[in-house]
Amino acid sequence: MGSVTGSGVPDGMNPDAAVSWPPRELIDSFMGAENGEFAWLPGEVVHFDNEAAQAAALTFRDVLGRYASGVTVVTTVHGGAPVGMTCQSFTSVSLDPPLVAFLPMKTSRAFAAIQLARRFCVNFLAADQAAVSNAFASRADDKFAGIDWHPTAGGMPLLDGVVGWVDCSIHAVHETGDHYLVIGRIEDLGTGDSTAPLLYHRGAYRTTDDG
């Protein structure tokens, strides 16, 4: 990869790419940054204190990264303010009762807010929302800055432009290694105007139009 300009976009790349180019810290973490840290997924930075552990984790990430997933932003409201986090580890669980699940890191501040609220909305991002994913994967104080949204009937933040969403109450939470397995019971759901999803595969955003 070429050098990176002050704008954060590599030399030779169209400046318009700055709209969706990941923040510098996110790029560094995926490339294997200093101090033994890298991101397993956007927004999930893992720290290691020795090279052997980091090498094993890199292999784990590289193999599991060959499985493509959708990209979601899980939102809630805490203290009257919207809170959100990017999350790839989302899945449907049960039709009767209607259950879904996602897996946040135990260190996630956003999930701490979700635990207190006991309710959350999973927003399924559209193909043109890579910048939205990056915003919610960052460490910015206000991740909703410049993001258009409106509340669901249950009061949870529903992002504009998504392909679909589910508004849930927490059904159960289980400890699973360095993550929690959060099972939500769907209280409301719907589809968006967009039909093309944002995907994540082998450390990069993809769409259904990619070869």
C-alpha positions as CSV (number, residue, x, y, z in Angstrom):
1,M,0.0,0.0,0.0
2,G,1.3,3.5,-0.8
3,S,2.1,6.2,1.6
4,V,-0.8,8.0,3.3
5,T,-1.4,11.7,2.8
6,G,-2.4,14.2,5.6
7,S,-6.0,13.6,4.7
8,G,-5.7,9.9,5.6
9,V,-6.2,8.7,2.0
10,P,-3.3,6.8,0.3
11,D,-1.4,8.6,-2.6
12,G,-3.0,8.0,-5.9
13,M,-6.5,7.3,-4.6
14,N,-9.4,9.5,-5.6
15,P,-10.0,12.2,-2.9
16,D,-13.7,11.2,-3.0
17,A,-12.6,8.0,-1.2
18,A,-12.1,10.1,2.0
19,V,-15.9,9.8,2.5
20,S,-15.6,6.1,3.4
21,W,-11.9,5.6,4.1
22,P,-11.4,4.2,7.6
23,P,-9.8,6.3,10.3
24,R,-6.1,6.1,10.7
25,E,-6.3,4.2,14.0
26,L,-8.6,1.6,12.4
27,I,-6.2,1.1,9.5
28,D,-3.3,0.7,11.9
29,S,-5.1,-1.8,14.0
30,F,-6.0,-4.0,11.0
31,M,-2.5,-3.9,9.6
32,G,-1.0,-5.0,12.9
33,A,-0.2,-1.9,14.8
34,E,2.5,-1.3,17.4
35,N,2.1,-2.2,21.0
36,G,0.7,-5.6,20.2
37,E,-2.8,-4.6,19.2
38,F,-5.0,-5.1,16.1
39,A,-8.7,-5.2,15.4
40,W,-10.5,-8.6,15.0
41,L,-13.5,-6.7,13.6
42,P,-14.2,-2.9,13.1
43,G,-14.5,-1.4,16.6
44,E,-13.0,-4.5,18.4
45,V,-9.3,-3.8,19.2
46,V,-7.5,-6.7,20.9
47,H,-4.3,-6.2,22.9
48,F,-1.5,-8.8,23.2
49,D,1.6,-8.7,25.3
50,N,3.7,-11.2,23.3
51,E,4.4,-12.0,19.7
52,A,3.3,-15.7,19.9
53,A,-0.2,-14.7,21.1
54,Q,-0.5,-12.0,18.5
55,A,0.6,-14.4,15.7
56,A,-2.0,-17.0,16.8
57,A,-4.7,-14.3,16.9
58,L,-3.7,-13.1,13.4
59,T,-4.1,-16.6,12.0
60,F,-7.4,-17.0,13.7
61,R,-8.6,-13.7,12.3
62,D,-7.3,-14.5,8.8
63,V,-9.1,-17.9,8.6
64,L,-12.4,-16.8,10.2
65,G,-12.3,-13.7,8.0
66,R,-12.9,-15.8,5.0
67,Y,-16.5,-16.2,6.2
68,A,-18.5,-13.2,4.9
69,S,-20.9,-11.4,7.2
70,G,-23.3,-8.6,7.1
71,V,-22.5,-5.3,8.9
72,T,-24.8,-3.9,11.6
73,V,-24.9,-1.0,14.0
74,V,-26.5,-1.9,17.4
75,T,-28.0,1.2,19.1
76,T,-29.7,2.1,22.3
77,V,-30.4,5.2,24.4
78,H,-28.6,5.9,27.7
79,G,-29.1,9.0,29.8
80,G,-31.3,10.5,27.1
81,A,-28.5,10.3,24.5
82,P,-28.1,7.8,21.6
83,V,-25.4,5.2,21.8
84,G,-24.2,2.8,19.1
85,M,-21.6,0.2,18.1
86,T,-20.6,-1.5,14.8
87,C,-21.1,-5.3,15.0
88,Q,-20.6,-8.1,12.5
89,S,-21.4,-10.9,14.9
90,F,-25.2,-10.9,14.5
91,T,-27.5,-13.8,13.7
92,S,-31.1,-14.9,13.9
93,V,-31.8,-17.5,16.6
94,S,-35.4,-18.5,16.8
95,L,-38.7,-17.9,14.9
96,D,-41.0,-18.9,17.9
97,P,-40.3,-16.9,20.0
98,P,-38.7,-14.4,17.6
99,L,-35.0,-14.2,18.9
100,V,-31.8,-12.8,17.5
101,A,-28.3,-12.6,18.9
102,F,-25.1,-10.5,18.8
103,L,-21.7,-10.7,20.5
104,P,-20.1,-7.5,21.9
105,M,-16.7,-7.5,23.5
106,K,-16.9,-7.5,27.3
107,T,-15.0,-4.2,27.3
108,S,-17.7,-2.5,25.1
109,R,-19.0,0.8,26.6
110,A,-21.9,0.7,24.2
111,F,-23.0,-2.7,25.5
112,A,-22.8,-1.4,29.0
113,A,-25.4,1.2,28.0
114,I,-27.5,-1.5,26.3
115,Q,-27.4,-3.6,29.5
116,L,-28.8,-0.7,31.5
117,A,-31.4,0.2,28.9
118,R,-32.5,-3.5,28.5
119,R,-33.4,-2.7,24.9
120,F,-31.6,-2.2,21.6
121,C,-32.1,-1.8,17.8
122,V,-30.0,-3.7,15.3
123,N,-29.6,-1.7,12.1
124,F,-28.6,-3.7,8.9
125,L,-26.3,-1.4,7.0
126,A,-26.7,-0.8,3.2
127,A,-24.0,-1.1,0.6
128,D,-23.3,2.7,0.6
129,Q,-22.9,2.9,4.4
130,A,-19.3,1.9,5.0
131,A,-18.7,5.4,6.4
132,V,-21.4,4.8,8.9
133,S,-19.8,1.5,10.0
134,N,-16.5,3.3,10.4
135,A,-18.1,6.1,12.5
136,F,-19.6,3.6,15.0
137,A,-16.4,1.5,15.0
138,S,-14.3,4.5,16.0
139,R,-13.5,5.9,19.5
140,A,-15.2,9.2,18.8
141,D,-17.1,10.8,21.7
142,D,-20.1,11.5,19.5
143,K,-20.6,8.7,17.0
144,F,-23.9,10.1,15.9
145,A,-22.4,13.3,14.6
146,G,-23.6,13.8,11.0
147,I,-25.7,10.6,11.2
148,D,-29.4,10.9,10.3
149,W,-31.7,8.8,12.5
150,H,-35.1,8.7,14.1
151,P,-36.5,6.7,17.1
152,T,-38.4,3.5,16.7
153,A,-41.8,3.1,18.4
154,G,-39.8,1.7,21.4
155,G,-37.5,4.8,21.4
156,M,-34.4,3.1,20.0
157,P,-32.2,4.9,17.3
158,L,-33.1,3.7,13.8
159,L,-30.5,4.9,11.2
160,D,-31.7,6.3,7.9
161,G,-30.9,4.4,4.8
162,V,-30.5,0.9,6.3
163,V,-31.8,-2.3,4.5
164,G,-33.6,-3.5,7.6
165,W,-33.8,-3.4,11.4
166,V,-35.0,-5.2,14.5
167,D,-36.0,-3.5,17.7
168,C,-35.4,-5.9,20.7
169,S,-35.6,-6.3,24.4
170,I,-32.8,-8.3,26.1
171,H,-33.9,-11.9,26.5
172,A,-30.7,-13.4,27.9
173,V,-27.0,-12.6,28.3
174,H,-24.2,-15.3,28.5
175,E,-20.5,-15.0,29.0
176,T,-18.5,-16.5,26.1
177,G,-14.8,-16.0,26.3
178,D,-13.9,-12.3,25.8
179,H,-17.4,-11.5,24.5
180,Y,-21.0,-11.7,25.7
181,L,-23.6,-13.6,23.8
182,V,-26.6,-11.3,23.9
183,I,-30.0,-12.8,22.9
184,G,-32.7,-10.3,22.1
185,R,-36.4,-10.8,21.7
186,I,-37.8,-8.9,18.7
187,E,-40.5,-6.4,19.7
188,D,-40.7,-4.6,16.3
189,L,-39.0,-4.9,12.9
190,G,-39.0,-3.5,9.4
191,T,-37.2,-3.1,6.1
192,G,-35.6,0.0,4.6
193,D,-35.7,1.6,1.1
194,S,-32.3,0.1,0.2
195,T,-32.0,-3.6,-0.7
196,A,-28.2,-4.0,-1.3
197,P,-26.4,-4.9,2.0
198,L,-23.0,-3.9,3.2
199,L,-20.8,-7.0,3.7
200,Y,-17.5,-7.7,5.4
201,H,-15.0,-10.3,4.1
202,R,-11.3,-10.8,4.7
203,G,-10.7,-7.5,6.4
204,A,-12.6,-5.3,3.9
205,Y,-16.0,-4.0,3.1
206,R,-17.7,-5.7,0.2
207,T,-21.1,-5.5,-1.6
208,T,-23.1,-8.0,-3.5
209,D,-21.9,-6.3,-6.7
210,D,-18.2,-7.1,-6.0
211,G,-16.6,-9.8,-8.2
